[in-house]
Amino acid sequence: MDLDKLMSKHLTRYFDPSRTIPEETLQQLLRFLRSTPTSTNIQPNHFYVIATPEGKKQLADNLGERFQDNAEKILNSSHTIILTTRADLPGSHIEAVFNKERADGRFPDPAKQELWESMTRDFLNLRNYGYKDVNHWMEKQTYMAVGLTMMAAAELGVEAMPLEGFDPTTVDKAFKIRETGHATTVLLALGYPDPTKQYSNPISRFDTDELFTFV
């Protein structure tokens, strides 16, 4: 990965609608997204991969009246992913995580698996009843997945643009997301840049001495 190149690039705002991500590249990116870590391995997400013209139009038409400027980005992207997060954390989901860990042999020693499950339950109780921030905490996991997937996309030569400019209520309704126990958190548009609309000006960030404190 060329970090110097990444540090000097702008996010793509305009996609080339004539270019589509090859299926092999897309599947590699989705495998990476599936593998992104979450705190306590809670895996609170479900991902809607919008790949067809009909799907993109459905999403673009339901961004909300205030956010129609983003419709073109969705329509011109190769794919857009709707990243959703659980609205709550029922015991059935926690048990499903534990069952999958056992089936996959995450902890070959049963005693370690039992200890892990006990520690996880304690931590989740703290988030639910101590900090009372379980929804916000789960959304943090979603944004971690977005950031890591953007880096993976860059490694694969794909542009990735996160979008918060949408009405989650209308997106949820259009795709019947809330019926699944999830809610839309963020969108990630993927594709290749329109060569006629690429930024070439320098990026602007605060100087190092304003951003870092060494102790």
C-alpha distance (Angstrom), angle and dihedral (degrees) to the residues before:
residue distance angle dihedral
M1 . . .
D2 3.81 . .
L3 3.81 102.5 .
D4 3.81 93.3 179.5
K5 3.78 89.7 58.0
L6 3.80 91.4 48.5
M7 3.79 92.2 49.7
S8 3.79 92.6 56.1
K9 3.81 100.4 44.0
H10 3.79 130.5 98.7
L11 3.77 122.6 -138.0
T12 3.77 111.6 -100.0
R13 3.80 112.9 -106.1
Y14 3.79 97.1 175.9
F15 3.79 124.7 49.1
D16 3.79 128.9 -158.2
P17 3.83 103.7 -118.2
S18 3.81 91.7 -159.5
R19 3.82 93.6 66.2
T20 3.79 125.6 76.8
I21 3.78 127.9 -169.2
P22 3.83 109.1 -109.6
E23 3.79 112.4 -108.9
E24 3.81 93.3 -119.4
T25 3.82 90.9 53.5
L26 3.80 92.0 46.2
Q27 3.80 92.4 50.9
Q28 3.79 90.9 48.6
L29 3.79 89.8 52.4
L30 3.80 92.1 47.8
R31 3.81 90.7 49.8
F32 3.78 87.5 53.8
L33 3.82 91.8 48.6
R34 3.80 89.3 51.1
S35 3.81 89.5 52.9
T36 3.82 97.8 50.3
P37 3.81 111.5 122.8
T38 3.78 126.5 -111.9
S39 3.78 129.4 -168.7
T40 3.83 110.4 -86.6
N41 3.82 85.3 -1.3
I42 3.81 87.2 -85.7
Q43 3.84 94.1 154.0
P44 3.83 96.7 -159.9
N45 3.80 96.0 173.3
H46 3.76 142.6 98.1
F47 3.82 120.2 -172.5
Y48 3.81 126.9 -147.9
V49 3.81 110.6 -158.0
I50 3.80 108.0 -154.1
A51 3.79 105.7 -157.5
T52 3.81 109.4 145.1
P53 3.82 128.3 76.5
E54 3.81 87.6 -118.8
G55 3.78 92.4 52.5
K56 3.79 93.2 47.2
K57 3.81 91.3 49.5
Q58 3.79 90.6 49.0
L59 3.80 90.4 53.3
A60 3.82 94.6 42.0
D61 3.81 90.8 50.5
N62 3.79 91.8 52.9
L63 3.79 103.3 47.5
G64 3.80 89.6 105.1
E65 3.78 131.0 -102.8
R66 3.80 94.7 -83.8
F67 3.80 93.9 53.2
Q68 3.80 105.1 48.4
D69 3.82 89.5 118.8
N70 3.80 86.5 75.8
A71 3.80 94.4 54.6
E72 3.82 92.8 87.3
K73 3.80 90.5 55.0
I74 3.79 90.9 55.1
L75 3.80 94.2 44.4
N76 3.82 93.7 48.6
S77 3.79 96.1 44.0
S78 3.77 120.4 100.4
H79 3.80 90.6 -133.0
T80 3.78 135.7 -9.3
I81 3.78 123.9 -155.9
I82 3.79 121.5 -149.2
L83 3.80 105.3 -150.8
T84 3.79 110.8 -156.4
T85 3.80 130.4 -173.0
R86 3.77 130.1 -152.5
A87 3.79 113.2 -94.6
D88 3.80 90.5 -144.3
L89 3.78 139.2 -0.1
P90 3.82 110.8 -117.3
G91 3.77 122.6 -173.7
S92 3.80 89.7 -111.7
H93 3.81 90.9 64.8
I94 3.80 92.9 47.8
E95 3.80 90.5 50.3
A96 3.82 90.5 48.3
V97 3.82 89.1 55.2
F98 3.79 91.6 49.4
N99 3.82 92.7 46.7
K100 3.81 91.3 51.6
E101 3.81 91.3 48.5
R102 3.80 89.9 51.9
A103 3.82 92.1 47.4
D104 3.82 91.0 49.2
G105 3.82 92.8 46.9
R106 3.79 93.8 -122.8
F107 3.80 88.9 160.2
P108 3.82 109.2 26.3
D109 3.81 89.2 -169.7
P110 3.85 106.8 75.4
A111 3.81 90.4 -152.0
K112 3.79 90.8 58.8
Q113 3.81 90.8 48.5
E114 3.81 90.1 51.9
L115 3.81 91.3 48.8
W116 3.80 90.5 48.4
E117 3.80 91.8 50.9
S118 3.79 91.9 49.2
M119 3.81 92.5 49.1
T120 3.81 91.1 46.4
R121 3.81 92.6 52.0
D122 3.81 90.3 49.6
F123 3.79 91.4 50.6
L124 3.81 93.1 47.4
N125 3.80 90.4 49.4
L126 3.80 87.7 53.7
R127 3.81 90.8 52.6
N128 3.80 92.1 45.8
Y129 3.78 102.0 42.2
G130 3.81 106.1 13.9
Y131 3.78 106.9 40.3
K132 3.83 92.1 16.2
D133 3.79 89.6 -151.5
V134 3.79 103.4 112.6
N135 3.83 94.2 130.5
H136 3.79 93.2 49.3
W137 3.81 90.1 44.0
M138 3.81 91.8 53.5
E139 3.81 91.4 48.6
K140 3.81 88.4 54.6
Q141 3.79 87.2 61.1
T142 3.81 89.2 53.0
Y143 3.79 92.5 53.4
M144 3.80 90.6 48.5
A145 3.82 87.6 55.8
V146 3.82 90.2 50.0
G147 3.80 93.7 51.7
L148 3.78 94.7 47.3
T149 3.80 92.4 45.9
M150 3.80 90.8 52.0
M151 3.80 88.8 56.1
A152 3.81 91.3 47.7
A153 3.80 90.7 49.4
A154 3.81 90.4 53.2
E155 3.81 89.7 51.7
L156 3.82 88.7 53.8
G157 3.81 92.9 48.1
V158 3.81 93.6 -107.8
E159 3.80 124.3 130.1
A160 3.81 116.4 -129.7
M161 3.80 124.6 -166.3
P162 3.83 121.7 -175.0
L163 3.80 116.0 -145.4
E164 3.79 128.9 -159.7
G165 3.81 93.2 162.1
F166 3.80 98.2 105.1
D167 3.79 140.1 85.9
P168 3.81 106.1 -105.6
T169 3.80 91.3 -159.6
T170 3.80 93.5 61.4
V171 3.81 93.3 42.0
D172 3.80 90.6 50.4
K173 3.80 90.6 49.8
A174 3.81 94.5 47.1
F175 3.80 93.1 53.4
K176 3.84 97.5 30.9
I177 3.78 89.6 -121.3
R178 3.78 99.9 151.5
E179 3.79 90.4 57.9
T180 3.81 86.1 67.8
G181 3.81 93.7 56.1
H182 3.81 92.7 -104.2
A183 3.80 136.6 102.6
T184 3.80 130.5 -153.8
T185 3.80 113.9 -97.3
V186 3.81 107.5 170.2
L187 3.82 141.9 -16.2
L188 3.80 126.2 -129.0
A189 3.81 116.3 -159.7
L190 3.82 115.6 -159.1
G191 3.77 133.3 -167.3
Y192 3.77 144.3 83.4
P193 3.80 126.4 -52.3
D194 3.77 124.7 -102.8
P195 3.84 100.1 -113.1
T196 3.80 91.6 -147.6
K197 3.82 93.0 58.2
Q198 3.79 104.8 42.2
Y199 3.80 120.6 132.9
S200 3.80 115.4 -120.5
N201 3.81 100.0 171.7
P202 3.83 119.6 105.6
I203 3.77 121.7 -88.8
S204 3.83 116.4 -112.8
R205 3.81 122.5 -137.3
F206 3.80 135.3 153.4
D207 3.79 115.1 -90.3
T208 3.80 119.8 -92.9
D209 3.80 94.9 -107.2
E210 3.81 89.7 56.7
L211 3.79 93.8 51.3
F212 3.80 106.6 39.2
T213 3.78 131.8 59.9
F214 3.78 116.6 -173.4
V215 3.78 115.9 -157.2
